[in-house]
């Protein structure tokens, strides 16, 4: 089940009671092209004051106004509230009411203008399936662009993760307390990227260091073998003490040391003795 880490709302969402709204960041629509959302001026002071993190989003459109003009309108609304913890979503939509969606060059332009105005990068809200190739073009110029991906299907989270999304919008109908009707709910998949667009500079957690490989004395190499029983994927290191089941990385390590291999051997009694040394049972093995 996806978590609820962020709400994003607009004037379409009616707030009944701020006191009942969950303690999560809210990102509110600021403008669509040159049109300012009719509720954002009223709501933004409350949104900025209720949580350390909050934000606004601007729906980029191809219109008579320039991309810069649209960002300038956004800055007039968000500028007075901007601080550490504030963030921006560049909302790119393929809606039919537009003459055409903005293209990758215009997204890149908006990204650069935002960095110049606010001193840090925005997130990019885009559905890669609806606009094929656009995300790839943007990433060719901005490899670390922070992706906010909407995907409501049963495999939405998996797809968002495979696309390296930082935020996954997993529903538009979340029954949030304090609101009338369902709203957009989002899960943060990459905390350090979310912190980055919020200006909080949270360093990514380093991956855990792998366990060191068991040492082998050079004098024992003549007796070492890699052994595997037919029907199982597991491989064992034998001849240098008790049998050790090898991980894929360890297997590659010892193969690179030219340790001889006896694979697909078929001897049930030897299998039992190897398992006894390794402290395993046959049910622990992986069949192939």
For each residue, the residues with C-beta under 8 A, 3 or more apart:
1:
2: 157 168 170 171 185 187
3: 187 188
4: 7 22 24 174 176 185 186 187
5: 24 25 167 186 187 188
6: 24 25 26 27 167 185 186 187 188
7: 4 21 22 24 25 26 27 174 176 183 184 185 186
8: 26 27 28 29 57 89 169 183 184 186
9: 12 13 26 27 28 29 179 183 184
10: 13 28 29 37 39
11: 29 37 38 39 40
12: 9
13: 9 10 179 180 181 183
14: 179 180 181
15: 18 21 43 178 179 180
16: 20 178 179 180
17: 20 21 178
18: 15 21 46 50 178
19: 178
20: 16 17 177 178
21: 7 15 17 18 26 50 176 177 178 179
22: 4 7 176 177 178
23: 50 51
24: 4 5 6 7 51
25: 5 6 7 51 52 53 54 55
26: 6 7 8 9 21 47 50 51 54 55
27: 6 7 8 9 54 55 56 57 87 89
28: 8 9 10 37 39 40 43 44 47 54 55 56 57
29: 8 9 10 11 32 37 40 56 57 58 59 91
30: 36 37 40 56 57 58 73 74 77 78
31: 34 35 36 37 40 58 59 70 73 74 77
32: 29 35 37 58 59 61
33: 59 60 61 63 65 70
34: 31 63 65 69 70 73
35: 31 32
36: 30 31 40 41 73 77
37: 10 11 28 29 30 31 32 40
38: 11
39: 10 11 28 42 43
40: 11 28 29 30 31 36 37 43 44 56 77
41: 36 44 77
42: 39
43: 15 28 39 40 46 47
44: 28 40 41 47 48 56 77 78 81
45: 48 49 81
46: 18 43 49 50
47: 26 28 43 44 50 51 54
48: 44 45 54 81 83 86
49: 45 46
50: 18 21 23 26 46 47 54
51: 23 24 25 26 47 54 85
52: 25 85
53: 25 85 86 87 194 198 200
54: 25 26 27 28 47 48 50 51 81 85 86 87
55: 25 26 27 28 86 87 88 89 198
56: 27 28 29 30 40 44 74 77 78 86 88 89
57: 8 27 28 29 30 88 89 90 91 125
58: 29 30 31 32 70 71 73 74 88 89 90 91
59: 29 31 32 33 91 93
60: 33 67 70 90 91 92 102 106 107 110
61: 32 33 70 98 102
62: 98 99 100 101 102 103 106
63: 33 34 99
64:
65: 33 34 69 70
66: 69 70
67: 60 70 71 102 106 109 110 113
68: 71 72 109 113
69: 34 65 66 72 73
70: 31 33 34 58 60 61 65 66 67 73 74 110
71: 58 67 68 74 75 110 113 114 117
72: 68 69 75 76
73: 30 31 34 36 58 69 70 76 77
74: 30 31 56 58 70 71 77 78 88
75: 71 72 78 79 117 118
76: 72 73 79
77: 30 31 36 40 41 44 56 73 74 80
78: 30 44 56 74 75 81 82 86 88
79: 75 76 82
80: 77
81: 44 45 48 54 78 86
82: 78 79 86 118
83: 48 86 199
84: 198 199 200
85: 51 52 53 54 198 199 200
86: 48 53 54 55 56 78 81 82 83 198 199
87: 27 53 54 55 122 123 194 197 198 199
88: 55 56 57 58 74 78 114 118 122 123 197
89: 8 27 55 56 57 58 122 123 124 125 148
90: 57 58 60 107 110 111 114 122 123 124 125
91: 29 57 58 59 60 125
92: 60 101 102 107 124 125 126 131 134
93: 59 98 101
94: 98 101 127 130 131
95: 98 101
96:
97:
98: 61 62 93 94 95 101
99: 62 63
100: 62 103
101: 62 92 93 94 95 98 131 134
102: 60 61 62 67 92 106 107 110
103: 62 100 106 107 134 137
104: 107 108 133 134 137 138 141
105: 108 109
106: 60 62 67 102 103 109 110
107: 60 90 92 102 103 104 110 111 124 126 134 138
108: 104 105 111 112 138 141 142
109: 67 68 105 106 112 113
110: 60 67 70 71 90 102 106 107 113 114 122
111: 90 107 108 114 115 121 122 124 138 142 145
112: 108 109 115 116
113: 67 68 71 109 110 116 117
114: 71 88 90 110 111 117 118 121 122
115: 111 112 118 119 120 121
116: 112 113
117: 71 75 113 114
118: 75 82 88 114 115 122
119: 115 199
120: 115 196 197 199
121: 111 114 115 142 144 145 146 196 197
122: 87 88 89 90 110 111 114 118 146 197
123: 87 88 89 90 146 147 148 166 167 197
124: 89 90 92 107 111 135 138 145 146 147 148
125: 57 89 90 91 92 148 149 150 169
126: 92 107 131 134 135 147 148 149
127: 94 130 131 149 150 151
128: 131 132 134 135 149 163
129: 132 151
130: 94 127
131: 92 94 101 126 127 128 134 135
132: 128 129
133: 104 136 137
134: 92 101 103 104 107 126 128 131 137 138
135: 124 126 128 131 138 139 147 163
136: 133 139 140
137: 103 104 133 134 140 141
138: 104 107 108 111 124 134 135 141 142 145
139: 135 136 142 143 145
140: 136 137 143
141: 104 108 137 138
142: 108 111 121 138 139 145
143: 139 140
144: 121
145: 111 121 124 138 139 142
146: 121 122 123 124 166 167 193 194 196 197
147: 123 124 126 135 163 164 165 166 167
148: 89 123 124 125 126 165 166 167 169 186
149: 125 126 127 128 159 160 163 165 167 168 169
150: 125 127 168 169 172
151: 127 129 155 156 157 159 160 168 169 170
152: 156 169 170 171 172
153: 156 159
154:
155: 151 158 159
156: 151 152 153 159 160 168 170
157: 2 151 160 161 168 170 187 189
158: 155 161 162
159: 149 151 153 155 156 162 163
160: 149 151 156 157 163 165 168 189
161: 157 158 164 165 168 189
162: 158 159
163: 128 135 147 149 159 160
164: 147 161 190
165: 147 148 149 160 161 168 189 190
166: 123 146 147 148 188 189 190 193 194 197
167: 5 6 123 146 147 148 149 186 187 188 189 194
168: 2 149 150 151 156 157 160 161 165 186 187 189
169: 8 125 148 149 150 151 152 172 184 185 186
170: 2 151 152 156 157 185 186 187
171: 2 152 174 182 184 185
172: 150 152 169 182 183 184
173: 182 183
174: 4 7 171 182 183 184 185
175: 182
176: 4 7 21 22 179 182 183 185
177: 20 21 22
178: 15 16 17 18 19 20 21 22
179: 9 13 14 15 16 21 176 182 183
180: 13 14 15 16
181: 13 14
182: 171 172 173 174 175 176 179
183: 7 8 9 13 172 173 174 176 179
184: 7 8 9 169 171 172 174
185: 2 4 6 7 169 170 171 174 176
186: 4 5 6 7 8 148 167 168 169 170
187: 2 3 4 5 6 157 167 168 170
188: 3 5 6 166 167 191 194
189: 157 160 161 165 166 167 168
190: 164 165 166 193 194
191: 188 194 195 202
192: 195 196 202 203 204 205
193: 146 166 190 196 197
194: 53 87 146 166 167 188 190 191 197 198
195: 191 192 198 200 201 202
196: 120 121 146 192 193 199 200 201 202
197: 87 88 120 121 122 123 146 166 193 194
198: 53 55 84 85 86 87 194 195
199: 83 84 85 86 87 119 120 196
200: 53 84 85 195 196
201: 195 196
202: 191 192 195 196
203: 192
204: 192
205: 192
206:
207:
208:
209:
210: 249
211:
212:
213: 249 250 253
214: 237 244 250
215:
216: 220 221 224 240 254 257
217: 220 221 240
218: 221
219: 222
220: 216 217 223 224 239 240
221: 216 217 218 224 257 259
222: 219
223: 220 239 240
224: 216 220 221 237 238 239 240 254 259 260
225: 237 238 239 259 260 261 262
226: 235 236 237 238 246 251 254 255 259 260 261 262 263
227: 235 236 237 238 261 262 263 265 274
228: 232 233 234 235 236 261 262 263 264 265
229: 232 234 264 265 266 267 270 271 274
230: 264 265 266
231: 287 288
232: 228 229 285 286 287 288
233: 228 285 286 287 288
234: 228 229 245 246 285 286
235: 226 227 228 245 246 251 263
236: 226 227 228 243 244 245 246 274 278
237: 214 224 225 226 227 240 243 244 246 250 254 259
238: 224 225 226 227 243 274
239: 220 223 224 225
240: 216 217 220 223 224 237
241: 244
242: 277 278
243: 236 237 238 274 275 277 278
244: 214 236 237 241 278
245: 234 235 236 278 280
246: 226 234 235 236 237 250 251 254
247: 250 251
248: 251 252
249: 210 213 252 253
250: 213 214 237 246 247 253 254
251: 226 235 246 247 248 254 255
252: 248 249 255 256
253: 213 249 250 256 257
254: 216 224 226 237 246 250 251 257 259
255: 226 251 252 258 259 261
256: 252 253
257: 216 221 253 254
258: 255
259: 221 224 225 226 237 254 255
260: 224 225 226
261: 225 226 227 228 255
262: 225 226 227 228 265
263: 226 227 228 235
264: 228 229 230
265: 227 228 229 230 262 270
266: 229 230
267: 229 270 271
268: 271 272
269: 272 273
270: 229 265 267 273 274
271: 229 267 268 274 275 282
272: 268 269 275 276 282
273: 269 270 276 277
274: 227 229 236 238 243 270 271 277 278
275: 243 271 272 278 279 280 281 282 284
276: 272 273 279
277: 242 243 273 274
278: 236 242 243 244 245 274 275
279: 275 276
280: 245 275 284 285
281: 275 284
282: 271 272 275 285
283:
284: 275 280 281
285: 232 233 234 280 282
286: 232 233 234
287: 231 232 233
288: 231 232 233
